[in-house]
Amino acid sequence: MGSLSSDKMPKIRIAILECDTPMPTVLKKYGTYADRFRTILESGGTASSHNVTVECSNFDVVTAMEYPNLEEIDGLLITGSKHNAHDDIPWVNKLVDFTQRVLAQDRVRIIGVCFGHQIVGRAMGVKVGKSDIGWETSVCKMDLTDTGKRLFDKDYLSIHQMHKDIVFSYPPEVISLGSSPKCDVQGMYIPARLITVQGHPEFNGWIMGEILEARKKQGIFDATIVQEAMERVEEPHDGELIGRAFVDFMLEDGKGK
């Protein structure tokens, strides 16, 4: 997997497919979503038992609809988005087609986060759409399966959530990583092929707070939803641990961790 850097440290090359632009206040303070993921992936590479260098590139798949050459990367990460993974629009359809092309080969691996998690589900032929239960927001508990516990080395994850859309069922061959009261499909996994989470490991309390307040002003959330979510917004979360698990996934053999 990957190549060797000049000091012989193992290197993995991950293309970040940017599916959204952060709101202006978040962009000013933390940069793009690619910047946020670059931070947790590079930190994960350092913290990993493999001590690997993570080299990230980023591609605008919304406006420019640009994509990496698969021969030049080892994995790709599909980010979250305010858009719907089930929309029948050109850039989303192209992203689904590209994801299916990656799934059809066996070298480049896929990481999906929130919208990206849903895109992987759609690309694999399962239903993606609005949940009847409603929004899942702020720091929430994700109960882990035995496989999830092994990959994350915990009994459960605390992770920021910001979604109403869900993947309704697991595609064939996919292993469940966990669930929550509002979402049965919280994570998908195939050893050495793909790993996804419905939550946002790249978010922190400040980012979540900005999004909650903005969506309140837009009329998307009422005051009750925002108040309940803000009570949990600064709770500890496992974003860095998930970043490390993503790096470990990129380095695992076909049998998994």
BELCOR-V857982 format. One record per residue. N is the residue number from 1. OMEGA is omega in whole degrees, 0 to 359 (NA if undefined). Layout:
N|OMEGA, N|OMEGA
This chain:
1|176, 2|183, 3|178, 4|174, 5|187, 6|180, 7|175, 8|175, 9|179, 10|182, 11|172, 12|184, 13|183, 14|175, 15|179, 16|179, 17|185, 18|184, 19|180, 20|173, 21|180, 22|175, 23|190, 24|182, 25|179, 26|179, 27|181, 28|185, 29|188, 30|182, 31|183, 32|175, 33|175, 34|177, 35|180, 36|180, 37|177, 38|180, 39|184, 40|178, 41|178, 42|175, 43|177, 44|178, 45|178, 46|183, 47|181, 48|177, 49|180, 50|182, 51|188, 52|172, 53|177, 54|180, 55|184, 56|169, 57|181, 58|185, 59|178, 60|182, 61|182, 62|184, 63|180, 64|183, 65|181, 66|185, 67|180, 68|169, 69|185, 70|180, 71|185, 72|181, 73|176, 74|180, 75|175, 76|177, 77|178, 78|187, 79|172, 80|182, 81|172, 82|181, 83|181, 84|180, 85|180, 86|180, 87|177, 88|180, 89|191, 90|186, 91|177, 92|178, 93|178, 94|178, 95|177, 96|179, 97|179, 98|179, 99|177, 100|178, 101|178, 102|179, 103|183, 104|177, 105|188, 106|179, 107|182, 108|185, 109|186, 110|170, 111|180, 112|182, 113|179, 114|175, 115|179, 116|174, 117|181, 118|177, 119|178, 120|177, 121|179, 122|181, 123|180, 124|169, 125|179, 126|184, 127|173, 128|180, 129|183, 130|176, 131|175, 132|183, 133|178, 134|186, 135|169, 136|188, 137|175, 138|183, 139|181, 140|178, 141|174, 142|177, 143|185, 144|170, 145|177, 146|178, 147|178, 148|178, 149|180, 150|183, 151|185, 152|180, 153|177, 154|176, 155|176, 156|176, 157|166, 158|187, 159|175, 160|178, 161|174, 162|183, 163|168, 164|175, 165|179, 166|164, 167|190, 168|182, 169|180, 170|174, 171|175, 172|178, 173|181, 174|177, 175|178, 176|175, 177|181, 178|182, 179|173, 180|180, 181|182, 182|184, 183|181, 184|184, 185|182, 186|180, 187|181, 188|186, 189|165, 190|184, 191|177, 192|180, 193|183, 194|171, 195|181, 196|171, 197|178, 198|182, 199|185, 200|177, 201|182, 202|180, 203|167, 204|184, 205|181, 206|179, 207|180, 208|179, 209|178, 210|180, 211|180, 212|181, 213|179, 214|181, 215|172, 216|179, 217|180, 218|181, 219|179, 220|179, 221|172, 222|186, 223|182, 224|179, 225|182, 226|180, 227|180, 228|180, 229|181, 230|178, 231|182, 232|193, 233|181, 234|176, 235|178, 236|179, 237|190, 238|182, 239|181, 240|178, 241|179, 242|176, 243|178, 244|178, 245|176, 246|180, 247|178, 248|176, 249|181, 250|184, 251|185, 252|173, 253|186, 254|180, 255|181, 256|183, 257|NA
